[in-house]
Amino acid sequence: METPNSPVRSKGLQQIMVCAMSLLPLNPDELLSTTRAVRKRLDFSRPVPDDLLRECVAAAMQSPSGSNNMTMQFVIVRDEAKRKAIGEVYRQCYSIYKTMDGIYVGSIDKGEPVAQAQQVRVADSADFLGEHMGDAPALLLACTAGARVDGAPAMMAASMLGNVLPATWSFMLAARARGLGTAWTTVHLMMEQQVADIVGIPFESVQQVCLSPIAYTLGTDFKPAGRPAPDTIIHWDQW
Ligand SMILES: Cc1cc2nc3c(=O)[nH]c(=O)nc-3n(C[C@H](O)[C@H](O)[C@H](O)COP(=O)(O)O)c2cc1C
């Protein structure tokens, strides 16, 4: 069997080359600045081909990994009963998250009117996904295998998470380039073991980090979001 650390890795890259004809016409900066958390514009009625998902994983596998040891694993759930079961866990976790004042996206006061309007839109969109996660034709569970992060020393925890977080974002960028929408979510981690049990993830040695719906988007015209200016977060030479 080909393992993540096997030297036989050219197939995924070839697939990316083959599919380049069908990518959206986005330059790198457009891709980076328009890959949004898509929730209300997910097309729940259109199936997503497995090969497209393989291409996204092939792109994800080009991300960096600590010690060149690829521990990232992706569980892609297409089975309807399992999607619905995960969606129900997500709904329960989301309803708990909504009670968390100062943490729930809708309870954060941004003050400035334009930023506050964006916050209200995000909350509305997130509330929608809270009810519809299981309706997406595929769900992505991004994991890092080998050990759990809980209580690990900083270097180990950063390395374990660092093996899967860039890969997951690469998956999302590759998905966007192919007309697919994703939305990074973490609230299900409140009940991570329940989700692990639904799809047979060995909870003691595999850490989930992200759950995302995957679906074609309704339209492909996504825009850059308002963000703090670089100089408000850069610390030149000194914090
Ligand atoms: C670490 C992390 C956790 C997140 N968790 C959730 C979540 O549980 N549910 C959700 O709807 N969105 C979640 N999001 C998505 C954010 O709400 C979203 O990225 C943010 O509002 C900015 O929107 P944009 O990605 O479209 O620019 C999460 C994003 C990150 C990076």
The ligand as an SDF file (V2000), in Angstrom:
LIG
                    3D

 31 33  0  0  0  0  0  0  0  0999 V2000
   -9.5000   28.2830   13.8200 C   0  0  0  0  0  0  0  0  0  0  0  0
  -10.8120   28.6230   13.1590 C   0  0  0  0  0  0  0  0  0  0  0  0
  -11.9910   28.1420   13.7050 C   0  0  0  0  0  0  0  0  0  0  0  0
  -13.2060   28.4190   13.0950 C   0  0  0  0  0  0  0  0  0  0  0  0
  -14.3370   27.8540   13.6070 N   0  0  0  0  0  0  0  0  0  0  0  0
  -15.5170   28.0660   12.9830 C   0  0  0  0  0  0  0  0  0  0  0  0
  -16.6840   27.3710   13.4040 C   0  0  0  0  0  0  0  0  0  0  0  0
  -16.6480   26.5360   14.3020 O   0  0  0  0  0  0  0  0  0  0  0  0
  -17.8440   27.6170   12.7400 N   0  0  0  0  0  0  0  0  0  0  0  0
  -17.9120   28.4870   11.6770 C   0  0  0  0  0  0  0  0  0  0  0  0
  -18.9950   28.6600   11.1080 O   0  0  0  0  0  0  0  0  0  0  0  0
  -16.8150   29.1370   11.2440 N   0  0  0  0  0  0  0  0  0  0  0  0
  -15.6320   28.9410   11.8610 C   0  0  0  0  0  0  0  0  0  0  0  0
  -14.4990   29.5520   11.3860 N   0  0  0  0  0  0  0  0  0  0  0  0
  -14.5720   30.4270   10.2040 C   0  0  0  0  0  0  0  0  0  0  0  0
  -14.4760   31.8880   10.5880 C   0  0  0  0  0  0  0  0  0  0  0  0
  -15.6770   32.2990   11.1590 O   0  0  0  0  0  0  0  0  0  0  0  0
  -14.1680   32.7120    9.3290 C   0  0  0  0  0  0  0  0  0  0  0  0
  -12.9120   32.3130    8.8070 O   0  0  0  0  0  0  0  0  0  0  0  0
  -14.0960   34.1960    9.6440 C   0  0  0  0  0  0  0  0  0  0  0  0
  -15.3770   34.6570   10.0080 O   0  0  0  0  0  0  0  0  0  0  0  0
  -13.6100   35.0260    8.4820 C   0  0  0  0  0  0  0  0  0  0  0  0
  -14.4030   34.7850    7.3440 O   0  0  0  0  0  0  0  0  0  0  0  0
  -13.6870   34.4020    5.9620 P   0  0  0  0  0  0  0  0  0  0  0  0
  -12.9260   33.1320    6.2140 O   0  0  0  0  0  0  0  0  0  0  0  0
  -14.7910   34.2180    4.9720 O   0  0  0  0  0  0  0  0  0  0  0  0
  -12.7960   35.5330    5.6340 O   0  0  0  0  0  0  0  0  0  0  0  0
  -13.2650   29.2510   11.9500 C   0  0  0  0  0  0  0  0  0  0  0  0
  -12.0700   29.7170   11.3940 C   0  0  0  0  0  0  0  0  0  0  0  0
  -10.8680   29.3920   11.9750 C   0  0  0  0  0  0  0  0  0  0  0  0
   -9.5820   29.8650   11.3240 C   0  0  0  0  0  0  0  0  0  0  0  0
  1  2  1  0
  2  3  1  0
  2 30  2  0
  3  4  2  0
  4  5  1  0
  4 28  1  0
  5  6  2  0
  6  7  1  0
  6 13  1  0
  7  8  2  0
  7  9  1  0
  9 10  1  0
 10 11  2  0
 10 12  1  0
 12 13  2  0
 13 14  1  0
 14 15  1  0
 14 28  1  0
 15 16  1  0
 16 17  1  0
 16 18  1  0
 18 19  1  0
 18 20  1  0
 20 21  1  0
 20 22  1  0
 22 23  1  0
 23 24  1  0
 24 25  2  0
 24 26  1  0
 24 27  1  0
 28 29  2  0
 29 30  1  0
 30 31  1  0
M  END
$$$$
